[in-house]
Amino acid sequence: MPGVTGRTFDNSAAQAFLAAGDEFSGVTLSTERQALKGKTDDATGAKNPFERAKVHIAYGYGLSGAGVRVGVVDAGFNLVDNKPAHQDFDNDPQNADSNGSGKFVVLTSTAALASDSHGIHVSGLLTGERDGKVMHGVAYGAQLYLGMSPSTPTEVTSLFKEYTDSGVKVSSNSYGFPLQGDGSAAWKPVQVPGSGSSPSYEVTAKNVLDYMSANSLTATQALSNMHGGTAEEWQAALDQIVAYQNAGGIVLWANSNYGTNAIDNKEASAPESGLDDVDSFAALPLIAPQVQGAWITVTNGTSIGLATQVNGEVYVANSTAKENGIYLFSARCGIAKDFCLTMDGVAMWSGSNKGIDTYESQSGTSQATPQTAGMIALLREAFPTASAKDLTARLLFTADNGFFVNNTGSKISTITTASYTNANGTITHQVSDYWGHGFPDLEKALQPVGTTTTVTAAGEQVAVAAASRSMVLGGALGSNSGLSRSYFLYNDQLNGVFSASASSLAQTGTASDGVGAIVSETSLTQGGLTLVSAGGSVLSFAQGAALDGTAQRVMAFKTTVGEETSALFGYGFSIDQGLGFDARGGEFAATGFGAQMMAVPVLNFDRERQGWVAGAWATADFRATVGAFGTTDAVRTDLGTDTDLYQSDSRGVVADLVFNDIGPFDLNVTFGVVSEERSFLGTAFRSDVSALDAESRFSRIALRANVSEKIALTGSYTWVDTSVKDDGSALIGGFDRLRSDAFAFNVEFDDAVGRDSRLTLGIAQPLAVVSGRASLNLPDQVLINEPGDYTYGFSNRQVDLGVQDRQLDFVVDMERQVTSRFSFGIGGKLSQNPGHDPDAALGYSTVGRLKWKF
């Protein structure tokens, strides 16, 4: 279940929204945008704002805003018989939610709805239904709470109380709060273009802060003087906004539509102008810091191509607020840049109040804001665990700022760094005094932000970066499909919860993604040299590649101690040298594939630094060998940094008995015990996240039959019982007893490819776990009390460690005696499902060896 809180991304579903004629493009049906159809560059064309913000990526995760309640208060809606109605808002009781409400709910704390095109237009962009008709909103699955905009602090208090009580989590505000006074007022209002006969005034947050400082005013006193109502009423309003935010609500407020470019194009004789900084109410957190955190100011930016289509070439040419193809269509973010976003709200097509099936084009921050609010609704659906502040930061700090940060042309932005800190740490993002954080980018917002952590059942926090490579799988586990069928939960720095496959806990080294891939992509060349003295002493050297891609070197020395006894010392692959039947392929068994297949697999866990010592007693019909072996601080050198975290020790004893000429057969029995620290069956764990030990008891039986003087058959079967002990801190623990096995079968032909030659054909299944389970000690449930307050749950899930698609090896090996003192051998191996990975390509490897007697 990899993805956002268990959601799997469906790219084909996401791309389907971009298909021509889809409702997704309905918001671009305005005359101005259609005139630029087919042109998507910012200089001469226009992008679909939904596509620019990558809203379709959220839809690819199955997000629609379902279950999220959003609020819009505005100038009205389309009315039928004095009731709100439009085809984009199906309020049929049959489609009611769990509370019996349909697509929208009319707020009771605001005035009666009026008929107005602005409110229905804004609402459609936020949450208009996806119904195959004309257009849909960003959060088309969300439920709308609809009312009239407030004009007094008391109405603000009532509104946000109803939002809080009703569970509304997103408040979209596309209106200006009524401002008292004219240009002569102490807070220095600015006259801007108005829709009526009376002059319209707005004021920047910068002017309000100067006014408060000059007159030693509190925020509530200043708000009372500028907007009416008493300071006490404003205090109550601010307190209620804070209560709404603490309950998980987020406020989005539209910036003024009149900014730098309006000032640039002001007629000398006209009193109208624009704001040189952010609007005061849109930037309320600067005036009343208690509402900071769960607040987003939205400014309007579009392509120069569309701005030219709407305002004309002369207007755009006179405008100075444009950068790297983006045109400022409103007041700038200014001193609110740290909590401000830019969104394209120009020439947007949405519902009208001229009938239930009518639409029209409108432009402004009023249109940019509900789109941004819809994105917050999608994120709220995706991340119910995040607090309002964390969710706000997610949209802000993942925004696309490349158009001003990476701008190599004419620049207008002053770029600074914004930061956000919660209990998990601090994240930063570059911001502009014009564009704030930039355009929303839902693709980035739906990915983990900052550091990621999970927690074990023992309550220990573990960095996902460490957990994701906490296991180095041994050959007996292979790619292990049991892990791939399980998942665990983790959270990022902003408390978004994600899920990941448990297979991400395992690795096989930096060279590849898996054992099978390493085998199939690498020709495993091996070579050996054996020197034999006239007295019978043997000195052997070899180098080969283990399954993890590392180079392994082997040295072995064998000497006769008496007529029937010998001693063996070695360093490298394993103690298998000297065990088993007489090595028909040469004294150094490790370099011949045929001999390797007959080896005891549990003695070799792909480790370095293994040393061994053994003693043997032999007669004509019997040989007994007893040995001890071990490794100290074995390190996986292929793992890049932190290799010391994978150090492990192993030690063991082995007894090997060979009985010759028991009827038609020779019999070989091998048994012993291997103890491992910080690993099991060659699977090593990072010591900083897991602690466990293992003991494996193994037995092997092999038979050899001489079919004729020149043909011999050899077969072997090995079984291993492993018990694993963990201290409770391991990511995987609570192991059942594990059972593993391996088998091999060889046919040997003497003189088949020339005199004094030996050809071996073989088939084998390497060691693999066939049964056994363990518990994944990582969370698979999340329990949410409210946004920002959640805990993880554990269901003690059992992971089946048995390999389902086993590796199968086919071997051809040849040895030829050239002279009485010199022989050579070559061989090849083809592996199906190498590394027990059904998705791996065929693996292949070769071997060459020399033997010289002196």
N, C-alpha and C positions, 0 to 999 in steps of 0.2 A: 504493500500500500504506500509506495513512495509519493511524496508531493505535499501540498498544503493541507495540513490537518487531515491527512488520509485521502486527499483528492488526487487523482491521476490526471495529468494533463493530456488532452486529446487535441493534437495539432490540427487534424483534419476538421474537427468541429470548430476550432478557432478560425481557420482559414475560410470556412463556409460563410462566415459573417461578412467577409470581404468580397464575396461574389457580387457581380453586377446585378443590380435590381433588388438586392436584399434590403430589408427594412433598416439595416444598420446604416445604410447610406441615405436614409430618408431625411435626416437632419440637414442634408446638403442640397435640398431641392429648391432653395431660393434662387431667384433669377440671377443674382450676383455670383453665386457659387456655380450654377450651371453654365454661366458664360465662360468659366475657367475649367470646365469639365475635361479631364484628361491631362491637365497640367497640375503636377503636385509639388513642383519646386517652389520654395518660398519667395523667390525673387519675382516670378511671373505667374505663379499658380496658387493653388490652395489645397491643403490636406484636409481630409475629413477629421474634425477635431477628435472624434472617438478613436480613429486609427492612430492619430498622433500620440494620444495618451495610452495606446495599446490596450484599450478596453476589451477588444476581442480576445486577448490572451486570458483575461479573467473568465470570459465565457468558455474558453477551452478547458478551464478547471471545473466547469459546471456551475459557476457563480452567477447569480442574477439579482442578489439582494433579498432573496426569499427569507422570510422570517424577520426582516429588519423593518422597523418603523421609522419613517422620515417625516419631518415636519416642514411645511411651507406656509408662511403667512404673507399675504400680498394684498393687491388692490381688488382682487375678486377672481371670478372663474366664469366659465360658460354656464349659463343658467337655463333650465327648461322648467317652466312652471315654478320659478323661484327656487329650484333645486339644482345643485351642481350636476352636470352631466356632460360627457364627451365620449366618443367611441374609443379613445385611448384609456378610458378608466371604466372598466366593466364593474359595476357595483351590484351585479346580480347576486342575491342572497345564496344562490347555489354555489357560488365561488367564494363563500365567506371563509374567513380564517377561523381559528379555534375559538375566538371570542365572538363569533357571529357577525363580524364586520367584513365588508367587501373590500374592494380595491382602495377605497378611501373612507376616511372618517372625518366628519365635520367637527372641528373643535367647538367646545361649548363656552370657553373662556373669552372668545373674541366676538366682535360685532357680527351681525348677520352678513352673509356673503353678498357681495354686489356682483353685477355683471361687468367683467373687465377682461381684456385680452392679455394683459401682462401676466396675471396670475396663472391662467391656463397654459400660457406659453412656457413659463418657468417650470410649472409642474410637469408638463410633458417631457421636457428635457431631463428632468430628474428621474421620473418613474413611470412615464407613459408605457403602456403594455406592448409587449411583442406579440402581435396578433395577426401578422400577415397583411396588414393594411398599408399604412403610409410610413410611419416612423415609430421608433420606440425610444424610451429614455435609457440613461446609463444603467440605472438599477431598476430594470423593468419588472423584476419580481418583488420589489419592496412594496410596503403598504404606506399610503400617503395620509397624513393628518393635516387637514386643510383649514385655514382660517384667514381672517383679516389682520393686516399688520397693526401692531400696537402704536400708539402715539403718546402715551404717558408712562411714567415709571410703574404706576400701579398696574397698568395693562401688561407691561413686561413681566412683572412678578406673577400675575395670573397665568400668562402664557407658559412660562417655563415651569411653573408648578404643575400645570396640566401635562406638559411634555414629560416631566419627571414621573408623575403618577401613572401615565399611560404607557411608559416604556419606550417613548420615542428617543432614538439614539443619535439622530442626525437632524440638526436644525439649520435649514437653508434660508438665508435672509438676503433678498434682492431689493431692498428699499432703503431710502435715506430717512433717518430719524428726524422729525421736525426740529428745525433750528430757529431760535429766536434772534431778533436783532438784525441790523443791516450792516453795511460796510463800515459804519462808525462805531460798532460795538467793540468792547475792549478785547474780545477774543479774535478780532480781525477776520470776520467772514469774507469770503470771496464770492462775488456775483457770478453765477454760471448760467448757461442757457436753460431756460425753463419751458415747460409745456403749456403754461397758462399766461395770463396777462400780467400777473404779479411777478416781480423779480424773485429769482431763486438764489439762495445763498448756501454755501457749504464752507467748512472750515477744516484746515489741516490739523492733524494731531500735533505737529510741531508748534503751531500757533497756540493750541490749547495748553500744551505743557509750559510754554513761555508765559501764558496768561496766569496759570496756576502758580508758577514760581514768582512772578512779579507781585502777585497779590496774596501769597501765602495761603492758597486755597487747597482744600482736600479735593479728591476726585468727586465726591458726592456734592460738594458745594459748587464746583465748576459745572457739573452736569445739571444741577438745579438751575443755575443762572442761565445756561445756554439752551436747555431743552424744556424748562418748566418743571413743575413738581417740586417737592421739598427734598432737602438732603436726606431726610429720614426715609422718604419713599424710594429714593435712588439707592440707599444702602440696602433696603429690603430687596430691591430688584437685583442688585449685584450678588447679594447672598443667595438668592434663588438660582441665579445663573451658575454660581459655584456648586450649589447642591445638585443641579442638573448635571454638571460636568463630573462631579464625584460619583454620580449614579451611572456613568458611562456615556453621557451625552457629549457631542462635539458640535461647536457652533462655527458656521461658515458665514462670512459677511462680505458683501460685494463692496469693492472700492468705488470711489467716484468715477463716473464716466468721463470726467473732464480733467485733463492733465496737461502735460508739457506740450503736446502737439496741438491742443486746443488754444493754448497761449500763443504758440508760434503762428497760428492762422487767425488770430483775432483781428478784426477790422479796427482800424484806428478810431473810428467814431462809435464803435460799439462798446458798451460797458461789460459785456459778457467776457468771461475768461475761463481759466481752469486752475486747478490746484498744482502747486509746485512740489507737493509731497502727498503722503497718504491721507485719506479722509479720516477724520477723528473717530467717528463711531465704528468704522471698519477696523480701526486700530485701537479699539477700546482697551486691550491689555496693556498698552503703553500708559494709559491714563489711570486705569484701575488694575494694577498688577495681579490682583487676586484671581482674575479670570484667565491668566496666561496658561498656556499648556495645551488645553483642548479647544483651541481657537485657530481658525485659518482665515486670513484675509485673501481675497481673490481679486487679482487684477486682470485686465483683458489685453491679450496680445495675439496678433494674427499675422499672416504672411503679408509682405509688402504687395504681393500680387493682388490679394483680395482687398487690402486697404485702398489700393489704386482703383479697383473696380467700384468700390463703395463711395469713396470720397473724391476721386478724381486725381489726375496726375499732378496738377498744380498744388493741391492741398498736401499731397504726400511729399512732393519735392520741397515744400516749405517746412516740413516737419523735421525736427532734429532727433526725436526719440525713436530711433530705429537702429537695429543692430543685427548684422549677419542674416539678413533676410526677414527679420521679425520686426513688426511695427507695433508700437504702444498705442492701444485704442482707448486708453483710460488714464487715470492718475497712476503714477508709479507706486511701487511698493514702499520706496523711501525708507523711513526709519523703522518701518514694520517688516523689513526684509527677512528677518529671522523666522517669521511665521507667516510668510506670504508666498502664494503660488501664482503663476501665470497660466491662464487657460483661454482658449480661443472661443469667444462668444459673439463672433461677427457673422451677420447674415444667416442666422440659424432658423431652420424650418421646424415649427412646432404648432401646437393647437391654437385655435382662435376662438373668440366668443361670438362668432357670427353663425354658429350652428354646431351640432354635435360632430359633424364630419368635415369641419373647416380648419384650415391651417394658414399660417402667414409667416413672414420673415421679420425677425427682430434682432437687434444688435445691442450689446452692452455687457457690462460686468454682471448684469442681471441674468444673462444667458450663460456666462462663464461659471458663475457660482453654483447653480443647480447641477451642472455636469460634474463639478468637483465634489459636490455633496454626494452625488450618486456613486462616485468612486470610493468615498468613505464608507458608504453602505455596503459596497462589494467587499471591502476589506473587513468590515465588521462581521459579515457573514463568514468570511474566511478565517478570521482570527477572533473568535468569541472570548479568548483568554486574555486579550490585551486590554489594558486600561485605556481610557479616552486619550490620555496624554501620549501613551505609547503608540496608539493607532494614528494619532495626528502626526507624530514624528515619523512614522513609517511612510506616509504619503509625502511629507515634506523632504525628508532626507534621502529619498530614493528618486527625487525628481530629476529630469533631464536638464542639466545646466550646461551641457556641452556647447550650445550655441553662443554663450558669452564667455565661458571659461576657455574654450579652445579657439575663440575668435582671433584670426590673424589679420583681419582688416580693420576698418574704422571702429573704434570702441567708444561706448558711452558709459559703460558700467564701471562703477567702483566696486571691486570684488573684495569681500571679507569672508571670514569663516564663522559659520554658526555652529553651535554645539548643543547637544541634548544629553542630559545625564539622568540615569535612573539607578536602581540598586545593582544592575548588572554591569554598569560602566558608562562610558561616554562615547558618543559617535559625533562626527563632524561632517560638514558639507559646505561647499563654497556657495556664496549667495551674492546677488547683485542688488544695488540700490534701486534698480529699475524693475527687475524681473523676479526678485526674491530668490527662491530656490529653483525656479525654472518651471517647465511644463511637467505635469504629473506623468509618471511612467509606471503603469500598473504591472508590467512585466517584472521590473526590478522590485516593486513593492511586494510582489507575491513570492519573492525569494528571501532566504534568510538574510537578516541584516546584522552586521557585527558578529560578535562571538556567539557560538552555539554550545549549549550544554544539555546534558541529560542527567538522570539521577538513578542510582542503583536501588534495589529493593532494601539495601541496608541503609539508605538515606545519604549516601555519599554522592556529591556532585562530580561529574566527569565531563571534561571537555570533549565534544564530539570529534574534534580533530584527533584526539588521542584514542577515543573509543573506536573510531573508524578504521584504525590500523592496529587494533589491540591484539589481534591474533594473526600468526603466520601459520597457515595451514600446512600440516604435514601431508605426505603423499597418501596416507590411509584415509584421510577425509576428502581429498580432492577439492572440487569446487563446491561440494556439499549442498545439495538442493534443499536439505532441511532448513538451512539458514535462509536461503532465498525465499522460502515460503513463509517466513516469519518477519515481523517488523517491530520497530520500537519508536517511541515518541521522543522528541527533543524540542527545546525552545531556543529562539535566537535572543539577541540582546534586547529586543523590543517585545519580548514575551509572546511572539507568535509561535504557535506550536506546529511542528512539522512531523512527518513520519518518514522513516527510512527503512529499507530492507535490512534485515539482520546480516545479510551477506556482506554489507559494507563494513562489518566489524572485522572481516578477514582480508588478508592480503598474502601475496606470495613474493613480494619484492618489487622494487621500483622498475624492473625491466618490463613488466607486463601486468595485465589485469588478472591473470590466473595461471595456475599450473599448466593447464592444457594449452593455453596460448603460448607460454614459454616453450613448451615442447614442440608445438607445431610450427613455431616461427624460428627455431634455433636448431641448426644441425649439431647434435651433441657428439662432437668428435672426441674420441678417447684413444689414448695410446699407451703402450706399456713396453718395458724393456726388462728382461730377466737374464741374470748372469748366474751360471751354475758351475761350481768348482768341481774338480776331479774327485774331491773328497765328499761331494754330495751337498755342500752348503749352497744355499740359494739366496741371492740378493735381488729383489724386484723393485722396480720403480714404475709409477704410472701417473697420468694426469687425465682427468675427465671432467665433464660438466654434470653437476647434479641437477635435479629437476628444478631447483630454484634459480638456475642460470649461473651459479657460482663455479669457479674452477676448484676442483678438489684434487689434492695430491696424495699419493699413497706410497709408502715405503714399507717393505716387509723383509725380514731376515729370518731364514730358517736354517738351523744347523743340527746335525746329528750329535746326540750326547752319548749314546751307547748303541749297541746292536739293535735294540728294540725301542729306544726312546729318542725323542727329538724335542727341541724347544723352538718356539716361534715368538718373535717380537715384531711389532709393527706400529705404524702411525698413519692415519688417513681414514679411508672409507670405513672399514669395519674389521672385526675379528674373523670374518668368514674365510679368510685365507687359511687354508689347511684343514677346514672342516668339510664334511661330506665325503662322497666317494672320491677315489683317486682322480685328480683333475686330468681327464683325458685330453683336455685342450691346453695343458701346460700347468706348471706349478702355481702360476699367478691367476687364480680364478677370477679376480675382479675385472680383468680386461677382456674376457670372453663372454659374449652375450649368452651362449648356451649355459656356461657355468654360472653366470649371474642369475639366470632364471631359477637355478636350483638352489640358490643361496637362501639363508634364513633371513627374511625381510625385516624382522623386528630388530635385528642387530644393526641396522643401518637406517637412521632417521635423517639422512641428508645433512649430517653435521660435520663440522670441521673439528680438528684437534682430538680426534678419538685415538687413544692409544690402547694397545692390548698386549697381553702376554699369555702364552698357552704352553702346555706340555702334553706330549702324546706318547702313548705306549702302543706298539703295533706288533702283531704276529702275521703269519701268512693269511689267516682267516678272520682276523679281528683287529680293530683299531679303536682305541678310546682316547678322546681328547677332552681336556678340561681347561677352561680359560676364564680370564677375568678381563674386563674392559671398562672404560669410562671416559668421560669428557669433563672438562672444567671450564666454566664460563664460555661455553660455545656461543659464538656470535654470528648472526646472519649478516654478513658483510655486504649483501646486496640491498640493504634497506636504507641506504643513504645515512641521514643523520639519526641520532639517538639509537645507534645499534646496541649500545650497552643496555638499553631497556629490554632487550630480547635475550639477554644472557640466560642460559639454562645449563644445568648439570645432569648427567646421567651416569649410571654405573650398573654393572650387571655381571652375572656369572652364567656360563653355558657349559653343558656337557654334550658330547657328540660321540655316538657309538656307531661303528660300521661293522656289519656281519657279512662276510663274503661266503658265497656258495651255499646259501640256505635253499636247498633244492635248486630250482631254476633261477633263483633270484639272489641279488645282493640287497641287503636291507640297511637303511641308515635311519637312526632315530636321534633327534636333537631336542633338548629341552633346557629351560632355564628361566631366569627372572631378570627383568630390567626395571630399575627404579629411575624415575625422572623427577627433577625439581623444576618448577615453573613451566612445565610442559606435559603433554600426554600424547603418545603415539607420534612424536615429532612435531606436534602442533605447539608452537611457543606462544606465550602471552607476554604482553608488556607488563613489566614488574610494577609500574606505577598505577595500573588499573586492575590487575588481577593477581591473585596468589593461589596456586594450586600445585599439587604433587600427584604423581601417578605411579602405579606398580603394575607391570604387565607380566603375566605368566604365559609362556609359550611352549608349544610342542610342534614337532615337525616329523613326518614320516615320509621316507622316500624309498622307492623300489627301482632296481635296475635289472633288466633281463637281457641276456645275450640271445637274440633271435637266431643268429648265425655267427660264423667267425668274424664277419665284417659288418654286422648290423646289431645295434643295441638300442633298447627302449628304456627311457628313464622318466619317472614321474614323481612328483612330490606334492604334498599338501601340508599347509601350515595353519594352525589356528592359535589365536591369541585372546586371552581374557584380561581385560584392563579394568582396574578400579581407580577412580579419580577422587581425590579429596580436595575440597576447597574450603577457604576460611569464611565464606559468606560474602566476601567483597568482590568476588569475580563477577564479570559481566555475564558469564555462563557458568552455572554451577548445578548442584543437586544431581550429579550424574548417576544414571543407572550403570550397571556393569556393562562394559562395551565388549562386543565380540567382533573380532576381525579374522579374515582368512585370506589365503593366497594359494594358487595352484600353478603347476608348470608341467609340461610334457615335452620331451625331446626325443627325436629319432637321430641316431648317429650312424653315419656310413663311413667305413674305412675304405681308402683307395678309390673313392667315387669320382674324384676330380684329379686323379693322377696318383702315381705311386707314393706311398708314405704320406697320404693326405687324409684328412678327416673332415667330413661335411656334417654339420648339425642343422636340423630343421626343428623349430620349436614353436610352441604356442603357450601363452601364460596369461594369467590374470594377477597383476601385482596386488600387494596387500591393500585391503579396503575394509572399512568398518561395515559390517553387515547388519548389526542391530545394536541398539542402545539409544538412550535419550538423555537430554539434559534440560534444565530450566533456564530460560532467558530471563535474567534478573534485571530487566529494563522495563520501563513503563509501556503499557499498551492502552491505557485509558487516561482520560483527563477529566477531572471533576471540577466543575465551574460553579462557584458560589455567585459571583457577579464579575463583570469585566475587571480584570486586574487581580482577581482573587481566585486562584485555582490551585489544585494539587494533582499529582499524578497517582494513578492506580495501577496495581499489578495483579495479573490473573494467574501467575505462576505457570506460564505457558510452557509446554513441553516441546522441545525441538528434536525431531527425529534425525539422528546423526548418521543413520545408515546411508550408504552410497547406493543410488538407484541405477545409475548408468555407468557400469564399471569399464575401466580401461582393459583392452585386450591387445596383447603384443604378439606379433609374428616375427620370428627370428630366422635368419640364415647366417651361419657362421662356418668359416673354413680355416683349417690349420694345415700347414704342409712343412714336412721336414726336408730342407734343401740339402743339407750336409749333416754329417754326424755331430757337428758343433752348432749349426745354425738352423733355425726355423722361424717361420713368420705366420701370422694369422690376420685375417680380415673378417668383418662381419657387418651386418646391417639389421636394423629393427624398424618395423612399421607398427605404429600404435593407433588403434581405433579408440575414440573417446579418451585421448590422453589427459592425464590428470583427473580421470573419472568425470570429465566434463563433456556432456552430450553436444554442446555447441562448439567445441573445439574442432579445428580441422585435423586431418590425419597428421600424426607426428612421425618423424623419422629421425634416425640417428645412425652413426657409423662408428666402427672401432677398428683400430689397427694395432698390432703388437709384434715385437721381435723377441727372440730368445737366443742367447749366445752362450755356449758352454765352453769354459776354458780350463 
